[in-house]
Amino acid sequence: ITKLDSFAMLSCFWKRRKHCEALNITIAAALWSLWRLRNDFVFQGRRWRSIRCALDLLGATIRQWKILCSEAQGALLLRCLRLLDHRRGELIRIA
């Protein structure tokens, strides 16, 4: 996977819908999770505790949206979730 450093690069994946369903759902879930977390800070008075909050929300969103994928892309999405769960522990130790 190439490094994504602009919105234009992200948008190219949306044009290839069926081939990149897992990546598209992951990107959309990450943006949606950040937006929801931001709303919690602004409107609910929630305070930042750790990166784990953002990663937990991301994982939960991806799990909910998995049904939007085809079976093959859904399997890839589950592999990404397992990797996220594994890496989440590493990130918390570093932070």
C-alpha positions in Angstrom: 0.0 0.0 0.0 1.3 3.4 -0.9 1.5 6.2 1.5 -1.7 8.3 1.4 -0.7 12.0 1.8 -3.6 13.9 0.3 -7.3 13.8 -0.2 -6.9 13.4 -3.9 -5.0 10.1 -3.3 -7.8 8.9 -1.1 -10.5 9.7 -3.6 -8.9 7.4 -6.2 -9.8 4.4 -4.1 -13.5 5.5 -4.1 -13.5 5.2 -7.9 -12.5 1.6 -7.7 -15.3 0.7 -5.4 -15.5 -3.1 -5.6 -11.7 -3.6 -5.5 -11.1 -1.4 -2.5 -14.2 -1.9 -0.3 -12.3 -2.8 2.8 -9.9 0.2 2.4 -12.8 2.5 1.7 -14.8 1.4 4.7 -11.7 1.7 6.9 -11.0 5.2 5.7 -14.6 6.3 6.1 -14.8 4.7 9.5 -11.6 6.5 10.6 -13.0 9.8 9.5 -16.4 9.2 11.0 -14.9 8.0 14.3 -12.7 11.1 14.6 -15.8 13.3 13.8 -17.8 11.5 16.5 -15.0 11.8 19.0 -14.7 15.5 18.2 -18.4 16.0 18.8 -18.1 14.2 22.2 -15.4 16.7 23.1 -17.3 19.8 21.9 -20.9 18.9 22.9 -20.6 16.3 25.6 -17.7 17.8 27.5 -15.7 14.5 27.1 -12.0 14.8 27.8 -9.1 13.2 26.1 -7.8 10.1 27.9 -5.7 8.2 25.4 -5.4 7.1 21.8 -7.2 3.9 22.9 -10.5 5.8 22.9 -10.1 6.7 19.2 -8.9 3.2 18.3 -11.8 1.5 20.2 -14.3 3.7 18.4 -12.7 3.0 15.1 -12.7 -0.7 15.7 -16.4 -0.7 16.7 -17.4 1.4 13.7 -15.5 -1.0 11.3 -17.2 -4.0 12.9 -20.6 -2.4 12.4 -19.9 -1.5 8.8 -18.5 -4.8 7.9 -21.9 -5.9 6.5 -21.4 -3.4 3.7 -18.6 -5.5 2.2 -18.6 -8.4 -0.1 -17.5 -11.7 1.5 -14.0 -11.6 0.3 -13.5 -7.9 1.3 -15.2 -8.7 4.6 -12.5 -11.3 5.3 -9.8 -8.7 4.5 -11.6 -6.2 6.8 -11.5 -8.7 9.7 -7.8 -9.2 9.1 -7.3 -5.5 9.3 -9.3 -5.4 12.6 -7.1 -8.1 14.1 -4.0 -6.1 13.1 -5.6 -2.9 14.6 -6.2 -4.8 17.8 -2.7 -6.1 17.9 -1.1 -2.7 17.0 -3.3 -0.9 19.5 -1.5 -2.5 22.3 1.9 -1.4 20.9 0.8 2.2 20.4 -0.5 2.4 24.0 2.9 1.2 25.3 4.7 3.8 23.2 2.4 6.6 24.3 
